[in-house]
Amino acid sequence: MYFSEVLPLNLKREMKRAGFSIKNMSRSMDVSETAVQAWRSGKALPATRKLPVIANLLNCSLDSLFTDGGQSFKLKTQKEVNV
């Protein structure tokens, strides 16, 4: 599974667990609701500097956002991204 597939699933799970709606999350992070929706759908990824902020808000570890049930993920190559 790719990182761009794992993060949206885990973000949805952690937001639900922490009781955060898209609106709450966007206000807390000072980003648009569209940005949070894009992160949750996998259409976009949050900036690297925002990842610790997300984990802190959701009271979870960065690992919980990045792991797939203990399995490692792989990054898409440039060729896979452009296909």
C-alpha positions in Angstrom: 0.0 0.0 0.0 1.3 3.5 -0.8 1.7 6.3 1.7 -0.8 8.4 -0.3 -3.4 5.6 0.3 -2.5 5.0 4.0 -2.6 8.5 5.3 -6.1 9.3 4.1 -7.5 6.2 5.7 -5.6 6.8 9.0 -6.5 10.4 9.0 -10.2 9.6 8.7 -9.9 7.0 11.5 -8.0 9.3 13.9 -10.3 12.3 13.2 -13.3 10.1 14.0 -11.7 8.8 17.2 -10.8 12.3 18.3 -14.2 13.7 17.4 -12.9 16.1 14.8 -15.1 17.1 11.9 -13.6 18.5 8.7 -14.8 22.0 9.8 -13.2 21.6 13.3 -9.9 20.4 11.8 -9.7 23.1 9.3 -10.4 25.8 11.9 -7.9 24.3 14.3 -5.2 24.2 11.7 -6.0 27.5 9.9 -6.5 25.7 6.6 -9.5 25.5 4.3 -12.1 22.8 4.6 -11.2 21.9 1.0 -7.7 21.2 2.1 -8.8 18.8 4.8 -11.2 17.1 2.5 -8.4 16.7 -0.1 -6.2 15.1 2.6 -9.0 12.7 3.6 -9.7 11.7 0.1 -6.0 11.3 -0.9 -6.2 14.0 -3.6 -3.6 16.0 -1.7 -1.2 15.4 1.1 -0.6 17.9 4.0 2.7 19.8 4.1 5.3 17.9 6.0 5.5 20.7 8.6 1.8 20.2 9.3 2.0 16.5 10.1 3.2 16.9 13.8 0.4 19.5 14.2 -2.2 17.0 12.9 -0.9 14.3 15.3 -0.9 16.7 18.2 -4.5 17.9 17.5 -5.7 14.3 17.2 -3.7 13.2 20.2 -2.1 10.4 18.2 1.4 9.5 17.1 2.9 10.2 13.7 3.3 6.4 13.4 -0.5 5.9 13.7 -0.9 8.2 10.7 1.8 6.5 8.6 1.4 2.8 9.2 -0.9 0.3 7.6 -1.6 -2.2 10.4 2.1 -2.6 11.1 2.9 -3.1 7.5 5.3 -0.7 5.8 4.2 1.5 2.9 6.1 2.4 -0.2 6.4 5.7 -2.1 5.3 5.9 -5.7 8.1 6.4 -8.2 8.0 9.4 -10.5 7.0 7.1 -13.3 4.0 5.8 -11.3 2.9 9.3 -10.4 2.9 10.4 -14.0 0.9 7.5 -15.3 
